[in-house]
């Protein structure tokens, strides 16, 4: 799942229900979203810009 807005815990829950293993945003995520992503096994990526990004949860799933 990719979004341009801030990722909330509700968005992480929707990604989990839809079976998306990764949620990414051009901006940030709430602290509750990061906690939910960790618990639900979702890789949370924020501030995706060009070849840079912040991997918040489950970084072992990202190569490179």
N, CA, C and O atoms as a CHARMM CRD file, in Angstrom:
* protein
*
  256
    1    1 UNK  N      0.84300  -1.15500   0.00000 PROA 1      0.00000
    2    1 UNK  CA     0.00000   0.00000   0.00000 PROA 1      0.00000
    3    1 UNK  C      0.89600   1.22800   0.00000 PROA 1      0.00000
    4    1 UNK  O      1.85100   1.30400   0.77300 PROA 1      0.00000
    5    2 UNK  N      0.59200   2.18300  -0.86000 PROA 2      0.00000
    6    2 UNK  CA     1.35000   3.43700  -0.92800 PROA 2      0.00000
    7    2 UNK  C      0.38400   4.60000  -0.79300 PROA 2      0.00000
    8    2 UNK  O     -0.67400   4.61500  -1.42200 PROA 2      0.00000
    9    3 UNK  N      0.74700   5.56700   0.02300 PROA 3      0.00000
   10    3 UNK  CA    -0.07600   6.74000   0.22300 PROA 3      0.00000
   11    3 UNK  C      0.79800   7.99300   0.24200 PROA 3      0.00000
   12    3 UNK  O      1.99800   7.92800   0.50700 PROA 3      0.00000
   13    4 UNK  N      0.17700   9.11700  -0.04100 PROA 4      0.00000
   14    4 UNK  CA     0.90300  10.38300   0.01300 PROA 4      0.00000
   15    4 UNK  C      0.74000  11.04800   1.37200 PROA 4      0.00000
   16    4 UNK  O      1.48800  11.96600   1.70900 PROA 4      0.00000
   17    5 UNK  N     -0.23700  10.58800   2.15800 PROA 5      0.00000
   18    5 UNK  CA    -0.50200  11.18800   3.45900 PROA 5      0.00000
   19    5 UNK  C      0.09500  10.39600   4.60100 PROA 5      0.00000
   20    5 UNK  O      0.72200   9.35500   4.40200 PROA 5      0.00000
   21    6 UNK  N     -0.11100  10.90600   5.79100 PROA 6      0.00000
   22    6 UNK  CA     0.39500  10.26900   7.00500 PROA 6      0.00000
   23    6 UNK  C     -0.32100   8.93800   7.23100 PROA 6      0.00000
   24    6 UNK  O     -1.53700   8.85200   7.06000 PROA 6      0.00000
   25    7 UNK  N      0.42100   7.90800   7.61300 PROA 7      0.00000
   26    7 UNK  CA    -0.16600   6.59400   7.85200 PROA 7      0.00000
   27    7 UNK  C     -0.64500   6.51000   9.30200 PROA 7      0.00000
   28    7 UNK  O      0.11500   6.75700  10.23900 PROA 7      0.00000
   29    8 UNK  N     -1.91200   6.15900   9.46400 PROA 8      0.00000
   30    8 UNK  CA    -2.49600   6.01000  10.79100 PROA 8      0.00000
   31    8 UNK  C     -2.58900   4.52700  11.14800 PROA 8      0.00000
   32    8 UNK  O     -2.37100   3.65900  10.30200 PROA 8      0.00000
   33    9 UNK  N     -2.91400   4.25300  12.39600 PROA 9      0.00000
   34    9 UNK  CA    -3.07700   2.86500  12.81800 PROA 9      0.00000
   35    9 UNK  C     -4.24800   2.21500  12.08300 PROA 9      0.00000
   36    9 UNK  O     -4.21900   1.01500  11.81300 PROA 9      0.00000
   37   10 UNK  N     -5.27200   2.99400  11.76100 PROA 10     0.00000
   38   10 UNK  CA    -6.40800   2.45600  11.02300 PROA 10     0.00000
   39   10 UNK  C     -5.99500   2.01500   9.61900 PROA 10     0.00000
   40   10 UNK  O     -6.48300   1.00400   9.11500 PROA 10     0.00000
   41   11 UNK  N     -5.10400   2.76500   8.99200 PROA 11     0.00000
   42   11 UNK  CA    -4.62300   2.40500   7.66100 PROA 11     0.00000
   43   11 UNK  C     -3.79000   1.13200   7.72100 PROA 11     0.00000
   44   11 UNK  O     -3.86700   0.29300   6.82300 PROA 11     0.00000
   45   12 UNK  N     -2.99800   0.98800   8.77000 PROA 12     0.00000
   46   12 UNK  CA    -2.19600  -0.23200   8.93900 PROA 12     0.00000
   47   12 UNK  C     -3.12100  -1.43300   9.11800 PROA 12     0.00000
   48   12 UNK  O     -2.87500  -2.49500   8.54600 PROA 12     0.00000
   49   13 UNK  N     -4.17000  -1.27200   9.89900 PROA 13     0.00000
   50   13 UNK  CA    -5.12900  -2.35200  10.09800 PROA 13     0.00000
   51   13 UNK  C     -5.80300  -2.73900   8.78500 PROA 13     0.00000
   52   13 UNK  O     -5.97500  -3.92500   8.50600 PROA 13     0.00000
   53   14 UNK  N     -6.18300  -1.75600   7.97900 PROA 14     0.00000
   54   14 UNK  CA    -6.78900  -2.03500   6.67400 PROA 14     0.00000
   55   14 UNK  C     -5.81100  -2.76300   5.75900 PROA 14     0.00000
   56   14 UNK  O     -6.20900  -3.66500   5.02100 PROA 14     0.00000
   57   15 UNK  N     -4.53500  -2.38000   5.80000 PROA 15     0.00000
   58   15 UNK  CA    -3.51900  -3.06400   4.99600 PROA 15     0.00000
   59   15 UNK  C     -3.40000  -4.51900   5.42900 PROA 15     0.00000
   60   15 UNK  O     -3.27500  -5.40800   4.58700 PROA 15     0.00000
   61   16 UNK  N     -3.43800  -4.76700   6.73300 PROA 16     0.00000
   62   16 UNK  CA    -3.33800  -6.13500   7.24500 PROA 16     0.00000
   63   16 UNK  C     -4.53400  -6.96900   6.79100 PROA 16     0.00000
   64   16 UNK  O     -4.36300  -8.11100   6.36700 PROA 16     0.00000
   65   17 UNK  N     -5.73700  -6.41300   6.87600 PROA 17     0.00000
   66   17 UNK  CA    -6.94600  -7.12600   6.45700 PROA 17     0.00000
   67   17 UNK  C     -6.89700  -7.43400   4.96200 PROA 17     0.00000
   68   17 UNK  O     -7.35100  -8.49200   4.52600 PROA 17     0.00000
   69   18 UNK  N     -6.34300  -6.50200   4.17900 PROA 18     0.00000
   70   18 UNK  CA    -6.24100  -6.69200   2.72800 PROA 18     0.00000
   71   18 UNK  C     -5.09600  -7.62000   2.33600 PROA 18     0.00000
   72   18 UNK  O     -4.99100  -8.01800   1.17600 PROA 18     0.00000
   73   19 UNK  N     -4.23300  -7.97000   3.30000 PROA 19     0.00000
   74   19 UNK  CA    -3.11100  -8.86100   3.00700 PROA 19     0.00000
   75   19 UNK  C     -1.89400  -8.15500   2.44600 PROA 19     0.00000
   76   19 UNK  O     -1.02900  -8.80000   1.85200 PROA 19     0.00000
   77   20 UNK  N     -1.80600  -6.84600   2.61800 PROA 20     0.00000
   78   20 UNK  CA    -0.63900  -6.08900   2.14300 PROA 20     0.00000
   79   20 UNK  C      0.50700  -6.25200   3.14500 PROA 20     0.00000
   80   20 UNK  O      0.33500  -5.92400   4.31900 PROA 20     0.00000
   81   21 UNK  N      1.65300  -6.74200   2.72100 PROA 21     0.00000
   82   21 UNK  CA     2.76500  -6.92900   3.64900 PROA 21     0.00000
   83   21 UNK  C      3.55400  -5.65000   3.92500 PROA 21     0.00000
   84   21 UNK  O      4.39500  -5.62000   4.82400 PROA 21     0.00000
   85   22 UNK  N      3.28300  -4.58800   3.14800 PROA 22     0.00000
   86   22 UNK  CA     4.06300  -3.35800   3.26200 PROA 22     0.00000
   87   22 UNK  C      3.14900  -2.15500   3.11400 PROA 22     0.00000
   88   22 UNK  O      2.27900  -2.12800   2.24400 PROA 22     0.00000
   89   23 UNK  N      3.35100  -1.16100   3.96800 PROA 23     0.00000
   90   23 UNK  CA     2.65100   0.11500   3.87100 PROA 23     0.00000
   91   23 UNK  C      3.71600   1.20500   3.78200 PROA 23     0.00000
   92   23 UNK  O      4.62800   1.26200   4.60700 PROA 23     0.00000
   93   24 UNK  N      3.59300   2.06000   2.78100 PROA 24     0.00000
   94   24 UNK  CA     4.59400   3.10600   2.57400 PROA 24     0.00000
   95   24 UNK  C      3.91900   4.44900   2.36700 PROA 24     0.00000
   96   24 UNK  O      2.79100   4.52200   1.87900 PROA 24     0.00000
   97   25 UNK  N      4.61600   5.50600   2.74300 PROA 25     0.00000
   98   25 UNK  CA     4.08400   6.85600   2.61200 PROA 25     0.00000
   99   25 UNK  C      5.18000   7.83300   2.20800 PROA 25     0.00000
  100   25 UNK  O      6.35400   7.64900   2.53200 PROA 25     0.00000
  101   26 UNK  N      4.77000   8.86500   1.49900 PROA 26     0.00000
  102   26 UNK  CA     5.70000   9.93800   1.16200 PROA 26     0.00000
  103   26 UNK  C      5.97700  10.81100   2.37700 PROA 26     0.00000
  104   26 UNK  O      6.96400  11.54600   2.40800 PROA 26     0.00000
  105   27 UNK  N      5.10000  10.72800   3.38300 PROA 27     0.00000
  106   27 UNK  CA     5.29100  11.48900   4.62100 PROA 27     0.00000
  107   27 UNK  C      5.47700  10.50900   5.77000 PROA 27     0.00000
  108   27 UNK  O      6.03300   9.42900   5.57000 PROA 27     0.00000
  109   28 UNK  N      5.02900  10.85800   6.95600 PROA 28     0.00000
  110   28 UNK  CA     5.28900  10.05600   8.14100 PROA 28     0.00000
  111   28 UNK  C      4.17600   9.10700   8.52300 PROA 28     0.00000
  112   28 UNK  O      3.25100   8.85400   7.75100 PROA 28     0.00000
  113   29 UNK  N      4.28600   8.59300   9.72400 PROA 29     0.00000
  114   29 UNK  CA     3.28700   7.69200  10.30800 PROA 29     0.00000
  115   29 UNK  C      3.14600   8.03900  11.77600 PROA 29     0.00000
  116   29 UNK  O      4.07200   8.56800  12.39000 PROA 29     0.00000
  117   30 UNK  N      1.99800   7.74200  12.33200 PROA 30     0.00000
  118   30 UNK  CA     1.80700   7.97100  13.75700 PROA 30     0.00000
  119   30 UNK  C      2.53200   6.89300  14.55700 PROA 30     0.00000
  120   30 UNK  O      2.86300   5.83100  14.03000 PROA 30     0.00000
  121   31 UNK  N      2.77000   7.17400  15.81900 PROA 31     0.00000
  122   31 UNK  CA     3.43300   6.18100  16.66500 PROA 31     0.00000
  123   31 UNK  C      2.54500   4.95300  16.84300 PROA 31     0.00000
  124   31 UNK  O      3.05200   3.83500  16.93700 PROA 31     0.00000
  125   32 UNK  N      1.23500   5.14500  16.89100 PROA 32     0.00000
  126   32 UNK  CA     0.32000   4.00200  16.98900 PROA 32     0.00000
  127   32 UNK  C      0.37300   3.15200  15.72000 PROA 32     0.00000
  128   32 UNK  O      0.22900   1.93200  15.78500 PROA 32     0.00000
  129   33 UNK  N      0.57900   3.78800  14.57300 PROA 33     0.00000
  130   33 UNK  CA     0.70300   3.04400  13.31500 PROA 33     0.00000
  131   33 UNK  C      1.95100   2.16900  13.34200 PROA 33     0.00000
  132   33 UNK  O      1.91500   1.02000  12.90200 PROA 33     0.00000
  133   34 UNK  N      3.03900   2.70200  13.85200 PROA 34     0.00000
  134   34 UNK  CA     4.28200   1.92600  13.93400 PROA 34     0.00000
  135   34 UNK  C      4.11700   0.74800  14.89200 PROA 34     0.00000
  136   34 UNK  O      4.59100  -0.35100  14.60400 PROA 34     0.00000
  137   35 UNK  N      3.45800   0.96300  16.01300 PROA 35     0.00000
  138   35 UNK  CA     3.21800  -0.12900  16.96200 PROA 35     0.00000
  139   35 UNK  C      2.32800  -1.20000  16.34000 PROA 35     0.00000
  140   35 UNK  O      2.59100  -2.39400  16.48900 PROA 35     0.00000
  141   36 UNK  N      1.28000  -0.77500  15.64600 PROA 36     0.00000
  142   36 UNK  CA     0.36500  -1.72100  15.00200 PROA 36     0.00000
  143   36 UNK  C      1.08700  -2.50700  13.91000 PROA 36     0.00000
  144   36 UNK  O      0.90900  -3.72000  13.79500 PROA 36     0.00000
  145   37 UNK  N      1.89800  -1.82100  13.11100 PROA 37     0.00000
  146   37 UNK  CA     2.63300  -2.49300  12.03500 PROA 37     0.00000
  147   37 UNK  C      3.58700  -3.53900  12.60100 PROA 37     0.00000
  148   37 UNK  O      3.71800  -4.62800  12.04200 PROA 37     0.00000
  149   38 UNK  N      4.24000  -3.22100  13.68400 PROA 38     0.00000
  150   38 UNK  CA     5.15000  -4.17300  14.32600 PROA 38     0.00000
  151   38 UNK  C      4.39000  -5.42000  14.77700 PROA 38     0.00000
  152   38 UNK  O      4.81600  -6.54500  14.51500 PROA 38     0.00000
  153   39 UNK  N      3.26700  -5.21000  15.45200 PROA 39     0.00000
  154   39 UNK  CA     2.46300  -6.33300  15.95700 PROA 39     0.00000
  155   39 UNK  C      1.83900  -7.16200  14.84000 PROA 39     0.00000
  156   39 UNK  O      1.74400  -8.38500  14.95200 PROA 39     0.00000
  157   40 UNK  N      1.41200  -6.49900  13.76000 PROA 40     0.00000
  158   40 UNK  CA     0.69600  -7.18200  12.67700 PROA 40     0.00000
  159   40 UNK  C      1.62600  -7.74300  11.59900 PROA 40     0.00000
  160   40 UNK  O      1.16500  -8.37400  10.64800 PROA 40     0.00000
  161   41 UNK  N      2.92800  -7.51500  11.74700 PROA 41     0.00000
  162   41 UNK  CA     3.87800  -8.05200  10.78100 PROA 41     0.00000
  163   41 UNK  C      3.92500  -7.29000   9.46600 PROA 41     0.00000
  164   41 UNK  O      4.24400  -7.86400   8.42500 PROA 41     0.00000
  165   42 UNK  N      3.60800  -6.00100   9.50900 PROA 42     0.00000
  166   42 UNK  CA     3.61800  -5.16800   8.30800 PROA 42     0.00000
  167   42 UNK  C      4.90500  -4.34200   8.29500 PROA 42     0.00000
  168   42 UNK  O      5.28600  -3.74600   9.30200 PROA 42     0.00000
  169   43 UNK  N      5.55700  -4.31900   7.15200 PROA 43     0.00000
  170   43 UNK  CA     6.72700  -3.45900   7.00000 PROA 43     0.00000
  171   43 UNK  C      6.22800  -2.04500   6.75400 PROA 43     0.00000
  172   43 UNK  O      5.49600  -1.79800   5.79500 PROA 43     0.00000
  173   44 UNK  N      6.61900  -1.12400   7.61000 PROA 44     0.00000
  174   44 UNK  CA     6.18500   0.27300   7.52300 PROA 44     0.00000
  175   44 UNK  C      7.35100   1.11900   7.03700 PROA 44     0.00000
  176   44 UNK  O      8.41700   1.14200   7.65200 PROA 44     0.00000
  177   45 UNK  N      7.13600   1.81700   5.92300 PROA 45     0.00000
  178   45 UNK  CA     8.17400   2.64100   5.31200 PROA 45     0.00000
  179   45 UNK  C      7.63200   4.06500   5.18300 PROA 45     0.00000
  180   45 UNK  O      6.52600   4.27000   4.68300 PROA 45     0.00000
  181   46 UNK  N      8.41300   5.04500   5.63500 PROA 46     0.00000
  182   46 UNK  CA     7.98000   6.43900   5.57200 PROA 46     0.00000
  183   46 UNK  C      9.00900   7.30200   4.85200 PROA 46     0.00000
  184   46 UNK  O     10.14400   6.88600   4.61900 PROA 46     0.00000
  185   47 UNK  N      8.59400   8.48600   4.51300 PROA 47     0.00000
  186   47 UNK  CA     9.44700   9.48300   3.85100 PROA 47     0.00000
  187   47 UNK  C     10.14300   8.89800   2.61400 PROA 47     0.00000
  188   47 UNK  O     11.35500   9.03100   2.44400 PROA 47     0.00000
  189   48 UNK  N      9.35000   8.25300   1.76500 PROA 48     0.00000
  190   48 UNK  CA     9.87300   7.67600   0.52700 PROA 48     0.00000
  191   48 UNK  C     10.11200   8.82200  -0.44900 PROA 48     0.00000
  192   48 UNK  O      9.17500   9.49500  -0.88000 PROA 48     0.00000
  193   49 UNK  N     11.38700   9.03300  -0.79300 PROA 49     0.00000
  194   49 UNK  CA    11.76200  10.12300  -1.69800 PROA 49     0.00000
  195   49 UNK  C     12.95400   9.67100  -2.52600 PROA 49     0.00000
  196   49 UNK  O     14.05200   9.48700  -2.00000 PROA 49     0.00000
  197   50 UNK  N     12.73500   9.49400  -3.82500 PROA 50     0.00000
  198   50 UNK  CA    13.82700   9.07600  -4.69600 PROA 50     0.00000
  199   50 UNK  C     14.40600   7.75400  -4.24300 PROA 50     0.00000
  200   50 UNK  O     13.68900   6.75700  -4.15600 PROA 50     0.00000
  201   51 UNK  N     15.70500   7.73500  -3.95300 PROA 51     0.00000
  202   51 UNK  CA    16.34200   6.49000  -3.51300 PROA 51     0.00000
  203   51 UNK  C     16.51500   6.44500  -1.99100 PROA 51     0.00000
  204   51 UNK  O     17.31500   5.66100  -1.47900 PROA 51     0.00000
  205   52 UNK  N     15.76300   7.28800  -1.26800 PROA 52     0.00000
  206   52 UNK  CA    15.85800   7.33000   0.19600 PROA 52     0.00000
  207   52 UNK  C     14.51200   6.99900   0.82000 PROA 52     0.00000
  208   52 UNK  O     13.46200   7.27700   0.24200 PROA 52     0.00000
  209   53 UNK  N     14.55400   6.40300   2.00300 PROA 53     0.00000
  210   53 UNK  CA    13.34500   6.09500   2.74800 PROA 53     0.00000
  211   53 UNK  C     13.72500   5.71700   4.16700 PROA 53     0.00000
  212   53 UNK  O     14.86900   5.35400   4.43600 PROA 53     0.00000
  213   54 UNK  N     12.76300   5.80500   5.07200 PROA 54     0.00000
  214   54 UNK  CA    12.94800   5.36000   6.45200 PROA 54     0.00000
  215   54 UNK  C     12.12400   4.09100   6.64500 PROA 54     0.00000
  216   54 UNK  O     10.90400   4.11000   6.47700 PROA 54     0.00000
  217   55 UNK  N     12.77800   3.00300   6.99300 PROA 55     0.00000
  218   55 UNK  CA    12.08600   1.74400   7.24900 PROA 55     0.00000
  219   55 UNK  C     11.85800   1.66800   8.75700 PROA 55     0.00000
  220   55 UNK  O     12.80800   1.56200   9.53300 PROA 55     0.00000
  221   56 UNK  N     10.59900   1.72200   9.16200 PROA 56     0.00000
  222   56 UNK  CA    10.24400   1.79200  10.57500 PROA 56     0.00000
  223   56 UNK  C     10.08500   0.43400  11.24200 PROA 56     0.00000
  224   56 UNK  O     10.43600   0.27200  12.41000 PROA 56     0.00000
  225   57 UNK  N      9.56000  -0.54200  10.50900 PROA 57     0.00000
  226   57 UNK  CA     9.34700  -1.86800  11.08400 PROA 57     0.00000
  227   57 UNK  C      9.77000  -2.94300  10.08600 PROA 57     0.00000
  228   57 UNK  O      9.66800  -2.76100   8.87300 PROA 57     0.00000
  229   58 UNK  N     10.23600  -4.04100  10.61100 PROA 58     0.00000
  230   58 UNK  CA    10.64900  -5.20800   9.81200 PROA 58     0.00000
  231   58 UNK  C     11.60300  -4.86300   8.66500 PROA 58     0.00000
  232   58 UNK  O     11.32300  -5.19600   7.51300 PROA 58     0.00000
  233   59 UNK  N     12.72900  -4.19700   8.96500 PROA 59     0.00000
  234   59 UNK  CA    13.68500  -3.81400   7.90900 PROA 59     0.00000
  235   59 UNK  C     14.32200  -4.99900   7.19300 PROA 59     0.00000
  236   59 UNK  O     14.85300  -4.84000   6.09400 PROA 59     0.00000
  237   60 UNK  N     14.27900  -6.18100   7.79600 PROA 60     0.00000
  238   60 UNK  CA    14.88500  -7.35200   7.16500 PROA 60     0.00000
  239   60 UNK  C     14.20200  -7.72200   5.85500 PROA 60     0.00000
  240   60 UNK  O     14.74500  -8.51000   5.08100 PROA 60     0.00000
  241   61 UNK  N     13.03300  -7.17200   5.59600 PROA 61     0.00000
  242   61 UNK  CA    12.31000  -7.46300   4.35000 PROA 61     0.00000
  243   61 UNK  C     12.72900  -6.57500   3.18600 PROA 61     0.00000
  244   61 UNK  O     12.32800  -6.81500   2.04700 PROA 61     0.00000
  245   62 UNK  N     13.52400  -5.55900   3.46100 PROA 62     0.00000
  246   62 UNK  CA    13.93500  -4.60100   2.42900 PROA 62     0.00000
  247   62 UNK  C     15.37300  -4.89900   2.03400 PROA 62     0.00000
  248   62 UNK  O     16.25300  -4.97500   2.89100 PROA 62     0.00000
  249   63 UNK  N     15.61000  -5.06400   0.75800 PROA 63     0.00000
  250   63 UNK  CA    16.97300  -5.30100   0.24500 PROA 63     0.00000
  251   63 UNK  C     17.55700  -4.01400  -0.31600 PROA 63     0.00000
  252   63 UNK  O     16.83700  -3.15900  -0.83400 PROA 63     0.00000
  253   64 UNK  N     18.84800  -3.89500  -0.20500 PROA 64     0.00000
  254   64 UNK  CA    19.53100  -2.77900  -0.85000 PROA 64     0.00000
  255   64 UNK  C     19.80300  -1.61700   0.03300 PROA 64     0.00000
  256   64 UNK  O     20.37400  -0.62300  -0.41300 PROA 64     0.00000
